[in-house]
Amino acid sequence: MHAASRAALAQVESHLDSALSGADNAVAVAAQVGTELFDVVEILDGDRGLRVAVADASASADLRTGLVSDLFGGKVSDATLEVLKDAVSQHWSTPRELRTGLVELGRRSLLRSAEQQGQLGQVEDELFRLGRILDKEPSLTQLLSDESAEPTARRGLLASVLYGKVTMITEALALQVIGRPEHNPIDDLAHLAGTAAELQDRTVAHVVAASDLNEGQQAKLADKLGRIYGRAMSIHSEVDPSLLGGMTIRVEDELIDGSTTGKLARLRSSLV
């Protein structure tokens, strides 16, 4: 996303957060806004002329917001309409980046709904776990990424896998990712899990350990990393027995390799 679009998205996100935090029945309002924003994106995806018109920087903001009001007024909730008007009044570098921004706003709304229900941490973990499952099931991931298949078919396949196993918000977000991917399912789910962590003011530490870490071990690791980096940490852990022992930890672009295989590799290098 270009700088202008990033600034536009940040502005609308700030307004969205304020509106949702002050709404009556915030759980339902946030969920409805998220769902309706995805519906709007689907309409924009099917109408290139409309997509260009609502992002046309040569037209006045009043003209763009008026167009949105005429098209969606009475068809979406007042809260969703206000988000749409706010979004199209901003300057976006391209129509595609406005569309991407609306997807991000829809996802954020659903995550805020989970937050209001006290489920944001659970949703974060479920999204991360689902991404790991897909990473280990390439045949399933290939089916879910098949662009020749109808989005409804891909969503139906994933829904059958998820039914009864995750929260409603996790399922809604995952189905949106499959039906309307930005990159690929695994990366999109990882991005969503990271966004959920950010909304809790946490930084993600990706941990690969030789054996499974229990909750106590994860808590101790999060506390230790928090002291090192000076901010709260969210542990996303998975198991890789090939490490033989220890673990690797990635925080943003920094990798800490404390695995047995890593230590052996460094020892071999020192002996050469």
N, C-alpha and C positions, 0 to 999 in steps of 0.2 A: 504494500500500500504506500502511495506517495505521501509526502509530508502534509500536504493540504488535507488529504483524506484522513490521515491519522488524527490531525487536529479536529476535524469535523466529528469523527467518531468519539474522541475523548469528550468533546463538548456535549454531545447527545447522551453519552453514557452517564455523565454527571447529572444531567437533567433527569434522566430516567431513574437513576438511583434515588434522587430526592423525591420524585413523584411517587415511586413505589413505597418508600419508607413512610410517607405520610398518608398513604391510601387506607381507607377503611377496608377491612377484609383483604389485607395485602397479599395473602397467600393466593387467593382466587384471582385477584386482579393481575398479579405478576404472571401467573400461569396463562391467563387469557391473553394478555399482551404478547407473551412469547409465542403462543400458538397462532394468533392472528397475524403476527409479523411474518411467520413462515408462510401463511396462506397468501399474504401480499407478495412475498418474494416469488411464489409460484406463478402468480398472475404476471409479474414483471418478466419472469423468465420466458413466458409465452408471448410477450408483446414487446418487440424490440423498440418500436416507435414510442411506446409509453415509457419504457426504461430510459430512453434518451431524453424524452421531454421533461421528466421529473428531475433529471440531473443537469439540465441545460444551463450552464453558467451564464450564457448570454441573455437568458430570460430573467426577469426580476424574481426575487424570493416570493413576493406576493402572488405572482402568476403561478409559480410552482406549487405553493401551498394551497392556492385556490383550486388547482387541478386535482390535487390529492383529496381535498374536501369534497369536490364534486363527484369524484369516482368512488370514494370509500366511505363518505359520510352516511351513517345509517346502516352500513354493512359491517362495520367493526365497532368495537366499544369506543367510547369517548377517550379513554386512556390511550388506546392504541392509535387513534386518529391524531392525538396530540404528539405522540412519538413520531409518527410519520411526517407530520407537518414540520416538526423540529428538524428531522433528518433532512428533508428536501430543501429546507431554507438555508442549510449549510453549503459551503463550497466543496465539492468532491472533484477529484482529478479526472475521473472517468465514470460513466454510468455503471460499469462493472464494479467499481469500488464502492459506489453507493449501495449496490445490491449486496456486496460482501458485508458492508457495514450493517445493513438491515438483518442479515443472518446473525452477525455477532450480537446485535441488540436483542434478537429473539432468544438466542442462547443465554444471554445474560439475564433476561427476564425470568426464564425458567430456573436458572440457578438461584436467583433472588427468591423465587417461590420456595425452593428447597431450604434456603437459609431461614425464611420466616417459619418454616416447619421444624427447624432444628435438625435438618437432614443433610446439610451441605457437606459435612465431612464424609458422611456415608455415600453420598452421590459421587464425590471426588474419588473415593476408593473403588466404587463400582465401575466408574468409567475407566479408571486405570486398569483394573482387573480384566475388564472386557477387552481392552486393547491388547493385553498380554495374551489372552485366549486366542484372539484373532491372529496374533503374531505366530502362535504355535500351530495354527490350523490354516495353512495356506490355501487349501482347497475351498474352505468356507469363505475366506477372505476374497478369493478370486471370484466366487459366485456373487458376493455382496458388492464387488467392484465392477461387475460386468455392465458396462454402459449400454450394451445392446438389449439388456433386459429392462422392462418397465420398472420405474421407481417403486410402484406399488408392489410388484413381485419381490423386489429386493427387501422392502420393508416387511412384507409378510414372512419372508424366510427368517429374518432376524427376530421378528416378534415371536415366532414359534420357539426360537432358542431362548429368548429372555423371559417368556411368560411366567409370572409368579416368582421369579428369581431376583428381581431388582425392584427398586422404588419406581413409582410412576414417572417421576421426573427423569431418572436415568433412562428409562425406556423411551420416553418422548425425545430426549436429546439424541440417543443412539439412533433411533429411527430417522430423525431429521438428518443426521450425518450420512446415513446410508442413502437416503433419498435425494440429498442435495449436497454432495461432497464438495469440499473446497480443495482438498489435496487427495488423500486416500484415507480409508477408514481408520487405520492404525494411528496415523499422524493426527487426524482430526480428533480422535478420542483422547490422545495424549494432550493436545492443545486444550480441549475442554477440561480435562482433569487439572491442568495447570491453571486455567482460569478460575476454577473452583478454589484452588489453593490460594490464588491471589486475592480473591474476595474474602478470604479469612486472614489476610495479611501474612501469608506464609510463602516461603520459597521452597520449590520442590527439590528434594535430593533423590536422585535415581540410584537405588542400591541394588547391586547384584551380589548375592551371597551364596556360598557353597552349600549352606543348609538354611532351612526356613527360620526366620526371625520371629519370635513370639512378641506379643504386645509389649511386654516389659522391656525386651531388648530394643524394640523400635523406639520406645519412649526415651530410653537412655541415650540411644544414638541421636535422636532428634534434639535432646537437651545438649549433648556434647557439640553437635554441629551448630546449634544455635549460639553457643558461646564463642565458637570459632568465627562464625560469619556475622555475628551481631544482629541476627534477626531470627524470628520463629521459622521452623522448618517443618515441612511435610514429607514424610518418608514414603516413597513408592518403591517397594521391594519385590524382587523376584529371585528365584532359585536357579543356580547353574552349577551342578555338581562338578563340572569340568574344571572349576576354579580350585578344586581340591581342598581348600580351606580359606578362611578370611572372606574378604569382600572387596568390591570396587564401588566407589561412590562418585557420582557425577553431579555437581552443582553448577548449573548454567554451563560455562565453557571449561570449567576446571574438573579434572579427573584425579581422584585419589585412588591409587591401586595398592590395596593392602592384601591382595589375594596371594595364595601360595604359588600359583602359576606365575603371577607377576614377579614375586620375589625370586623364583627360580630363574626366570628370564633375565632379570637384572644381574643375578649371580653369574650366569653363563656369559653375559656381555662383559662383566668385569674380568673374567678369566681369559678372554680372548686376547 
